[in-house]
């Protein structure tokens, strides 16, 4: 494999001074008046000839510094950069003089790129045509709009013939038609076998255009490899779903979920069995250092179980009997979890790109619908109700040491002509500790809903059940509580349905915190889902 650009142990250090006289003071006093800032720290990369390589990183990560070192604009502090072939740094703004006309700028920037006047004369007509500037090419650039100036800079840079093209966020120039033209030109370069180094903080652009990608963070190379793999890690970091420590751990180990066996098992309920491997770079099994973390992607609620070493790697089993309050409708992710030297948890998604999914059946009726899928090489489980539960909280009030919640619930097509046709339980989950409290709902009456052909075109009969829940506030520790309602059909088909509690009638709920002894309890419905918060009274007053 031929290498177009080889970077070895590259470090770029800048001296940052608070005092503009700092450099002179250092010479005179021989004391240090600056702070060392490492824009790049010991970066090593090889860019293969003829490939498109993306450089990802948020603003200030060191991407542009890397490009300037490769292009020879700035010298490295330590390390080496070997460039094999002619190189163009496609920066749409550099090398453009606002006082000169667009035509004169073509020749000036061409000279900066290393071309003679005769060579630029051969290219000038193509550059003008590509820029779409027409008669404006003779006007001073200071009269151009920002888009026109970008078009000129891009047209000059791409209508030369380099072996290596460095593109620094330049594909966002001009209107959508011109951007498409730019992308077509870039794809033309790819087909010609040129090496393209494409710098961006947009992982989607890098994944679609590049075969490989490097991710730089605070001057350090985090990872380098397949663009889709690197892009997915970067996106999860930027979205806040993963810390940089978790990303480093995911890269450090080789891991895979090879098999997923799931189903409803007698005496165990819904069960999951995972088999796979988790190795360090020495191919040593390290699974016993980790536990499996299944996380509710909506609430962050967590179920954790240690990985067990097996003949081919690791094995782990979980069931709804073992975690009776966890497996409810929602979406769930699967991660390996360990702890750093400070006891802080570090998680990373177990790779599941080639997982074998196998469903077990033993004749038992599943409580919910369970659907496994692989999204961006990560395993996900979607649990869904077998029917749709409609529900609303109509009224909330406080009395003594309790809060009362009154509402209605129904399932279309399921008749509840008597109060015992359905039963409900109201759950509160502490979002910090995930401790859960259950409160039975009292069904006071049922009533048939008037049929409306707009909402009920099949003319199905359905009834709503009115329920009331009394919650003893003294049972609850301070914290924020999410609410769920479990609705069980006591008749056929006998489904159990679970919903986040819907509460959209704000005028019917307390507007002010309720003071109970030294605590303040507040009803939260801004998201339309009901939450309760219990805080220290003084903290509540300070916030208020």
TARA-V345521 format. One record per pair of residues at least 12 apart in sequence whose C-alpha atoms are under 7 Angstrom apart, sorted by the first residue. I is the first residue (numbers start at 1). J is the second residue. D is the distance in whole Angstrom. If there is no record, write none. Layout:
BEGIN
I_J_D + I_J_D
END
This chain:
BEGIN
1_48_7 + 2_48_6 + 2_49_6 + 3_46_6 + 3_47_6 + 3_48_4 + 3_49_5 + 4_47_6 + 4_48_6 + 4_49_5 + 4_83_6 + 4_84_5 + 4_85_7 + 5_46_6 + 5_47_5 + 5_82_6 + 5_83_5 + 5_84_6 + 6_45_6 + 6_46_5 + 6_47_6 + 6_81_6 + 6_82_5 + 6_83_7 + 7_44_5 + 7_45_5 + 7_46_6 + 7_80_6 + 7_81_5 + 7_82_7 + 8_43_7 + 8_44_4 + 8_45_7 + 8_79_6 + 8_80_5 + 8_81_7 + 9_42_4 + 9_43_5 + 9_44_5 + 9_79_5 + 9_80_7 + 10_40_7 + 10_41_6 + 10_42_5 + 10_43_5 + 10_44_6 + 10_76_7 + 10_78_6 + 10_79_4 + 10_80_6 + 11_40_5 + 11_41_5 + 11_42_5 + 11_43_7 + 11_76_6 + 11_77_6 + 11_78_5 + 11_79_6 + 12_38_6 + 12_39_6 + 12_40_5 + 12_41_7 + 12_76_5 + 12_77_5 + 12_78_7 + 13_36_7 + 13_37_6 + 13_38_4 + 13_39_6 + 13_77_6 + 14_36_6 + 14_37_5 + 14_38_6 + 15_34_6 + 15_35_6 + 15_36_5 + 15_37_6 + 16_34_5 + 16_35_5 + 16_36_6 + 16_37_7 + 17_33_7 + 17_34_5 + 17_35_7 + 38_219_7 + 39_62_5 + 39_65_7 + 39_219_5 + 40_62_6 + 40_219_4 + 40_220_6 + 41_219_5 + 41_220_5 + 43_220_6 + 43_221_6 + 49_195_5 + 50_193_4 + 50_194_5 + 50_195_4 + 51_195_5 + 51_196_6 + 51_211_7 + 52_195_6 + 52_196_5 + 52_197_6 + 52_210_5 + 52_211_6 + 52_212_7 + 53_196_6 + 53_197_5 + 53_198_6 + 53_210_5 + 53_211_6 + 53_212_5 + 53_213_5 + 54_197_6 + 54_198_5 + 54_199_6 + 54_206_5 + 54_210_6 + 54_212_6 + 54_213_4 + 54_214_6 + 55_198_6 + 55_199_5 + 55_200_6 + 55_213_6 + 55_214_5 + 55_215_6 + 56_199_6 + 56_200_5 + 56_201_5 + 56_203_7 + 56_214_6 + 56_215_5 + 56_216_6 + 57_201_5 + 57_215_6 + 57_216_5 + 57_217_6 + 58_201_5 + 61_216_6 + 61_217_5 + 61_218_5 + 61_219_6 + 62_216_7 + 62_218_7 + 62_219_5 + 63_199_7 + 63_216_7 + 71_87_7 + 71_89_7 + 85_163_5 + 85_164_7 + 86_162_5 + 86_163_5 + 86_164_6 + 87_162_5 + 87_163_6 + 87_164_5 + 87_165_6 + 88_113_7 + 88_162_6 + 88_164_6 + 88_165_5 + 88_166_6 + 89_165_6 + 89_166_5 + 89_167_6 + 90_154_7 + 90_157_6 + 90_165_7 + 90_166_6 + 90_167_5 + 90_168_7 + 91_167_7 + 91_168_6 + 91_170_7 + 92_150_5 + 92_153_4 + 92_154_5 + 92_170_6 + 93_150_6 + 93_153_6 + 95_109_5 + 96_109_7 + 98_140_6 + 98_141_5 + 98_142_5 + 99_140_6 + 99_141_6 + 99_142_6 + 100_140_5 + 100_141_6 + 101_137_7 + 101_138_5 + 101_139_5 + 101_140_4 + 101_141_5 + 102_137_5 + 102_138_6 + 102_139_6 + 102_140_6 + 102_141_6 + 103_137_5 + 103_138_6 + 106_156_6 + 107_120_6 + 127_155_5 + 127_156_6 + 127_159_6 + 130_155_6 + 131_151_5 + 131_152_5 + 131_155_5 + 147_173_6 + 147_174_5 + 150_173_6 + 150_174_7 + 151_173_7 + 151_174_6 + 163_194_5 + 163_195_6 + 164_194_6 + 164_195_5 + 164_196_6 + 165_195_6 + 165_196_5 + 165_197_6 + 166_196_6 + 166_197_5 + 166_198_6 + 167_197_6 + 167_198_5 + 167_199_6 + 168_198_6 + 168_199_5 + 168_200_7 + 169_199_6 + 169_200_5 + 203_231_5 + 203_235_7 + 206_227_7 + 207_227_5 + 207_228_5 + 207_231_6 + 210_227_6 + 211_226_6 + 211_227_6 + 212_225_5 + 212_226_5 + 212_227_4 + 213_225_6 + 213_226_6 + 213_227_5 + 213_230_6 + 233_247_7 + 245_346_7 + 246_346_5 + 246_347_5 + 246_348_5 + 247_348_7 + 249_348_7 + 250_348_5 + 252_280_7 + 253_278_7 + 253_279_6 + 253_280_5 + 253_281_6 + 254_278_6 + 254_279_5 + 254_280_6 + 254_281_7 + 255_277_5 + 255_278_4 + 255_279_6 + 255_350_6 + 255_351_6 + 256_276_5 + 256_277_6 + 256_278_7 + 256_350_6 + 256_351_5 + 256_352_6 + 257_274_7 + 257_275_6 + 257_276_4 + 257_277_7 + 257_350_6 + 257_351_6 + 257_352_5 + 257_355_6 + 258_275_6 + 258_276_5 + 258_352_7 + 258_354_7 + 258_355_5 + 258_356_6 + 259_274_6 + 259_275_5 + 259_276_7 + 259_355_5 + 259_356_5 + 259_357_6 + 260_273_6 + 260_274_5 + 260_275_7 + 260_355_7 + 260_356_6 + 260_357_5 + 260_358_6 + 261_273_5 + 261_274_7 + 261_357_6 + 261_358_5 + 261_359_6 + 261_360_7 + 262_358_7 + 262_359_5 + 262_360_6 + 263_359_6 + 263_360_5 + 263_361_6 + 264_361_7 + 264_364_6 + 264_366_6 + 265_362_7 + 268_319_6 + 268_320_7 + 268_321_5 + 269_319_6 + 269_320_6 + 269_321_6 + 270_319_5 + 270_320_5 + 271_318_6 + 271_319_4 + 271_320_6 + 272_317_6 + 272_318_5 + 272_319_6 + 273_316_6 + 273_317_4 + 273_318_7 + 274_315_6 + 274_316_5 + 274_317_6 + 275_314_6 + 275_315_5 + 275_316_7 + 276_313_6 + 276_314_5 + 276_315_7 + 277_313_4 + 277_314_5 + 278_313_7 + 285_313_7 + 287_307_6 + 287_309_6 + 287_314_6 + 288_307_6 + 288_308_6 + 288_309_6 + 289_338_7 + 290_306_6 + 290_307_6 + 290_336_6 + 290_337_5 + 290_338_5 + 291_304_7 + 291_305_5 + 291_306_4 + 291_307_5 + 291_336_6 + 291_337_5 + 291_338_7 + 292_304_6 + 292_305_5 + 292_306_6 + 292_307_6 + 292_335_6 + 292_336_5 + 292_337_6 + 293_305_7 + 293_334_6 + 293_335_5 + 293_336_6 + 293_337_6 + 294_332_6 + 294_333_6 + 294_334_5 + 294_335_7 + 295_332_5 + 295_333_5 + 295_334_7 + 296_330_7 + 296_331_6 + 296_332_5 + 296_333_7 + 297_331_6 + 297_332_5 + 297_333_7 + 301_434_6 + 328_383_7 + 328_498_7 + 329_383_4 + 329_384_5 + 329_385_6 + 329_498_6 + 330_382_6 + 330_383_5 + 330_384_7 + 331_380_7 + 331_381_6 + 331_382_5 + 331_383_6 + 332_380_6 + 332_381_5 + 332_382_6 + 333_379_6 + 333_380_5 + 333_381_7 + 334_349_6 + 334_350_7 + 334_379_6 + 334_380_7 + 335_347_6 + 335_348_5 + 335_349_4 + 335_350_5 + 336_348_6 + 336_349_6 + 336_350_6 + 349_378_6 + 350_378_6 + 351_377_6 + 351_378_6 + 352_374_7 + 352_377_5 + 352_378_5 + 352_379_6 + 353_374_7 + 353_377_4 + 353_378_7 + 367_495_7 + 367_496_6 + 368_383_6 + 368_384_6 + 368_385_5 + 368_386_6 + 369_383_6 + 369_384_5 + 369_385_6 + 369_386_6 + 370_382_6 + 370_383_5 + 370_384_7 + 371_383_6 + 385_497_5 + 385_498_7 + 386_495_7 + 388_411_6 + 389_410_6 + 389_411_5 + 389_497_7 + 390_409_6 + 390_410_5 + 390_411_6 + 391_408_6 + 391_409_4 + 391_410_7 + 391_502_6 + 392_407_6 + 392_408_6 + 392_409_7 + 392_502_5 + 392_503_6 + 393_405_7 + 393_406_6 + 393_407_4 + 393_408_7 + 393_502_6 + 393_503_5 + 394_406_6 + 394_407_5 + 394_505_6 + 394_508_7 + 395_407_7 + 395_508_5 + 395_509_6 + 396_508_7 + 396_509_5 + 396_510_7 + 397_509_7 + 397_510_6 + 401_472_6 + 401_473_6 + 401_474_7 + 401_516_7 + 402_470_6 + 402_471_5 + 402_472_5 + 402_473_5 + 403_470_6 + 403_471_5 + 403_472_7 + 403_473_7 + 404_468_7 + 404_469_6 + 404_470_5 + 404_471_6 + 405_468_6 + 405_469_5 + 405_470_7 + 406_467_6 + 406_468_4 + 406_469_6 + 407_466_6 + 407_467_6 + 407_468_7 + 408_464_6 + 408_465_5 + 408_466_4 + 408_467_6 + 409_464_5 + 409_465_5 + 409_466_7 + 410_463_6 + 410_464_5 + 410_465_6 + 411_462_7 + 412_462_5 + 413_460_5 + 413_461_5 + 413_462_5 + 414_462_6 + 415_461_7 + 415_462_5 + 415_463_6 + 416_446_6 + 416_463_6 + 416_464_7 + 416_465_7 + 417_446_6 + 417_463_7 + 418_446_6 + 419_443_6 + 419_444_7 + 419_445_6 + 419_446_6 + 421_489_7 + 421_490_5 + 421_491_6 + 422_487_7 + 422_488_6 + 422_489_5 + 422_490_5 + 423_487_6 + 423_488_5 + 423_489_7 + 424_440_6 + 424_441_5 + 424_485_7 + 424_486_5 + 424_487_5 + 424_488_6 + 425_438_7 + 425_439_6 + 425_440_4 + 425_441_5 + 425_485_6 + 425_486_5 + 425_487_7 + 426_438_6 + 426_439_5 + 426_440_6 + 426_441_6 + 426_484_6 + 426_485_5 + 426_486_6 + 427_439_6 + 427_483_6 + 427_484_5 + 427_485_6 + 428_481_6 + 428_482_6 + 428_483_5 + 428_484_7 + 429_481_5 + 429_482_5 + 429_483_6 + 430_479_6 + 430_480_6 + 430_481_5 + 430_482_7 + 431_480_6 + 431_481_6 + 431_482_7 + 439_469_7 + 439_471_7 + 440_469_7 + 441_467_6 + 441_468_6 + 441_469_5 + 442_467_5 + 442_468_5 + 442_469_6 + 443_465_6 + 443_466_6 + 443_467_4 + 443_468_7 + 444_466_6 + 444_467_6 + 445_465_6 + 445_466_6 + 446_463_6 + 446_464_6 + 446_465_4 + 446_466_6 + 447_463_5 + 447_464_6 + 447_465_7 + 448_462_6 + 448_463_4 + 448_464_6 + 449_462_6 + 449_463_6 + 449_464_7 + 478_534_5 + 478_535_5 + 479_533_6 + 479_534_5 + 479_535_6 + 480_532_6 + 480_533_4 + 480_534_6 + 481_531_5 + 481_532_5 + 481_533_6 + 482_530_7 + 482_531_5 + 482_532_7 + 483_500_6 + 483_501_6 + 483_530_6 + 483_531_6 + 484_498_7 + 484_499_6 + 484_500_4 + 484_501_5 + 485_498_6 + 485_499_5 + 485_500_6 + 485_501_6 + 486_498_5 + 486_499_7 + 500_529_7 + 501_529_6 + 501_530_6 + 502_528_6 + 502_529_5 + 502_530_6 + 503_525_6 + 503_528_5 + 503_529_5 + 503_530_6 + 504_525_7 + 504_528_5 + 510_523_7 + 518_536_6 + 518_537_5 + 519_534_7 + 519_535_6 + 519_536_5 + 519_537_4 + 520_534_6 + 520_535_5 + 520_536_6 + 520_537_5 + 520_540_7 + 521_533_6 + 521_534_5 + 521_535_7 + 522_534_7
END
